[in-house]
Amino acid sequence: MKNQPILRLLLAGFMLYFAWPKIPQATSTLEMTFWAMWLLFFLAVVGANFANLLQMIQPPVMEQTVEENKVRDKH
């Protein structure tokens, strides 16, 4: 199923679209730390979904079909 990683990438992009204007307005150290952690989490989400989309990693169990689970269990 390729549509779930694509939908998660679109959702992450949508969230970044709304967050991007607020990032330069951060003035305190706490705000800057929050946005740095938020951007790191965003990059982790995008990286994991691209890896899933490019089949560099196995998709989560909920996205695998029964046949894929049987093949994986045999190895």
N, C-alpha and C positions, 0 to 999 in steps of 0.2 A: 504494500500500500504506500504509494508515493504521496498521497494527498495529505496525510497527517503531518509529515515534516514540513511540507510546503505551507500548510495552514499555520503551523507554529512559527515559521519564519515570517509570515505575513503579520501575525499577531505581534511578534517582537518588533517588527518594523513600525507597526502602528503605534505601539507604546513609545518607541523612540521618537516618532514624529511629534508626539505631545510633550515629551520630556526635554527634547533638545533646546527649545527656547528658554527653559528654566535653568539650565545648567550654567550659563555664563552669569546668572544673577546671584550665584552662591557667594556669600561674603565671609561667613564664619568657617572656622576649621571643621566644625561638625557637619556643616552643609557640604563642604568640599569632599569630606570623607564619605558621606552618604552617596554623593553622585559618583565618586570613584568606584565605590563598591557596586553601585547599580550598573555602571558601565561594564565592570568586570563580569558581573552576572549576565548581562546582556550578551557579551562576547562569548561566554561559556554556552549559553543557550543557542546562539547562532552557530557556533562551531560544532556543537553536538548534532544539531539538526542537519547541517551541511554534511557532516561525516555519515550520518544515517542516510541522507539523500544520495550521496555518492557511493554508498555501500562499503564504506571503509570500516564500519562496525556493524554488528548484528542489530537489527531493529529490536525494540523492546518486545517482550513476550506478548503483550496485548495486541501488537501489530502483526505478529506472525500467524500464518495459517497453520492448520493442523498438520499438513504435509511437511511444512518447514520444521515444525517441532519434532516430528518423527525422524526426519533426516538428521537433525541436530543431535537427538538422543542416541542414535545409532553410532555416532562417531566417538 
